[in-house]
């Protein structure tokens, strides 16, 4: 299973929204949680970082110049909800480090230290990349009026074709009402 296909399926309702109405979803800026997860702007693109294990946190701390934040004997990452000052300092140190890098350069440096990270893309970029690569996760479902609507499918490839019928609004109303005795 490749990550492009997995992320395409996560786009759920965004795929037809982008395809039919050309509307782009927005990204939430709010990031809260006990683990260190942050989205950093870089010289070129944004970088998602998730230093969620002791080893990852140690790698991140070392890269941003603060190995004292994650000593070798550390067995649990800090609780960043409880340690807001450390989180703010970690974000500031990361931003200072990544300001002079592209997202791909920062990702390579973090991955070399075992830190989970990735270059962020918009929902539209993922959608367009999936289309360009012929991803099996985007299917066109035909409405009775002939309109083709792209929808996400399963992230696991299958030799079975998608057999889906999306009814028009009200198509089954008479049958449903009849079954209810109306």
C-alpha positions in Angstrom: 0.0 0.0 0.0 1.6 3.3 -1.0 1.2 6.5 1.1 -0.2 8.5 -1.9 -3.1 6.1 -2.2 -3.7 6.2 1.6 -3.6 10.0 1.7 -5.9 10.2 -1.3 -8.5 8.1 0.5 -8.3 10.5 3.5 -9.4 13.3 1.3 -12.8 11.8 1.3 -15.3 14.6 0.6 -12.6 17.0 -0.7 -12.0 15.1 -3.9 -15.5 15.7 -5.5 -15.5 19.2 -4.0 -12.3 20.1 -5.8 -13.3 18.4 -9.0 -16.8 19.7 -9.3 -16.7 23.1 -7.8 -13.0 23.9 -7.8 -13.0 24.7 -4.1 -9.9 24.0 -2.1 -10.1 22.9 1.5 -8.3 24.8 4.2 -5.9 23.4 6.8 -6.4 23.9 10.5 -3.6 25.8 12.2 -4.5 24.5 15.7 -2.1 21.8 16.9 -2.5 20.4 20.4 -1.5 17.2 22.0 0.9 15.6 24.4 3.5 14.8 21.7 5.6 17.1 19.7 3.9 17.6 16.3 4.3 20.8 14.4 4.1 22.2 10.9 7.1 24.4 10.0 7.3 26.9 7.1 10.6 26.6 5.2 12.2 28.5 2.4 10.3 26.4 0.0 7.2 24.6 1.3 6.1 23.5 4.7 7.4 20.6 6.7 5.3 18.4 9.1 7.3 17.0 12.0 6.2 14.4 14.5 8.9 13.6 17.1 6.6 11.3 19.1 9.0 8.7 20.5 12.0 9.1 22.7 14.4 8.3 19.8 12.6 10.7 17.5 12.5 13.5 20.1 16.3 12.9 20.7 17.0 13.2 17.0 14.9 16.4 16.7 16.5 18.0 19.8 20.0 17.2 18.5 19.3 18.6 15.1 18.0 21.9 16.4 21.0 22.3 18.8 19.4 21.2 22.1 20.5 17.7 22.9 20.0 18.5 26.6 16.2 18.3 26.0 16.5 14.5 25.3 19.2 12.8 27.4 20.2 9.3 26.4 18.5 7.9 29.5 15.1 9.4 28.5 12.5 6.7 28.2 9.4 8.8 27.6 8.9 12.0 25.6 7.9 15.1 27.5 4.2 15.9 27.8 3.9 19.0 25.7 0.5 19.9 27.1 2.1 20.2 30.5 5.4 21.7 29.3 4.3 24.6 27.2 7.6 26.5 27.6 9.6 23.5 26.3 7.2 23.2 23.4 7.5 26.9 22.6 11.3 26.7 22.8 11.3 23.5 20.6 9.2 25.3 18.0 11.4 28.4 18.0 14.6 26.3 17.7 13.1 24.3 14.9 11.9 27.4 13.1 15.4 29.0 13.4 16.9 25.8 12.0 14.4 25.3 9.1 14.3 29.0 8.1 17.5 28.5 6.0 16.4 25.2 4.5 13.9 24.0 1.9 11.3 21.5 3.2 13.1 18.7 1.3 16.4 19.6 2.9 14.9 19.7 6.4 13.1 16.4 5.7 16.3 14.7 4.7 18.1 16.0 7.8 15.3 14.8 10.1 14.9 11.4 8.4 18.6 10.8 8.7 18.0 11.0 12.5 14.9 8.8 12.4 12.4 11.6 12.9 9.0 11.2 11.3 8.4 14.1 8.9 7.2 15.0 5.5 6.8 17.8 3.0 3.3 19.1 3.3 1.1 19.3 0.2 -2.3 20.7 -0.2 -5.3 18.5 -0.8 -5.3 19.6 -4.4 -1.7 18.7 -4.9 -2.3 15.2 -3.5 -5.4 14.9 -5.7 -3.6 16.1 -8.8 -0.6 13.8 -8.1 -2.9 10.8 -7.7 -4.6 11.6 -11.0 -1.3 12.1 -12.8 0.1 8.8 -11.5 -3.1 6.9 -12.3 -3.9 6.1 -8.7 -6.4 3.3 -8.3 -7.9 5.2 -5.4 -9.8 7.8 -7.5 -12.8 6.4 -9.3 -15.3 8.2 -11.5 -18.9 7.4 -10.5 -21.5 8.1 -13.0 -24.7 9.8 -12.0 -27.9 8.9 -13.9 -27.6 12.2 -15.8 -24.2 11.2 -17.1 -22.2 13.4 -14.8 -19.0 11.7 -13.7 -18.0 12.5 -10.1 -14.5 11.5 -8.9 -14.6 9.8 -5.5 -11.9 8.2 -3.4 -11.8 4.4 -3.3 -10.0 1.9 -1.2 -6.3 2.5 -0.6 -5.6 -1.2 -1.1 -5.4 -2.1 -4.8 -7.8 -4.7 -6.1 -8.3 -6.4 -9.5 -12.1 -6.0 -8.9 -13.5 -2.9 -10.6 -15.5 -0.4 -8.6 -19.2 -1.1 -9.1 -21.0 1.8 -7.5 -24.1 3.6 -8.4 -24.7 6.9 -6.8 -28.5 7.7 -7.0 -29.7 11.2 -7.7 -31.5 13.0 -4.9 -35.0 11.4 -4.4 -34.4 8.4 -6.7 -35.4 5.9 -4.0 -37.9 8.1 -2.1 -41.0 6.3 -3.5 -39.7 2.9 -2.6 -38.6 3.9 0.9 -41.9 5.6 1.6 -43.8 2.6 0.2 -41.8 0.2 2.5 -42.9 2.4 5.4 -46.5 2.2 4.5 -46.8 5.8 3.2 
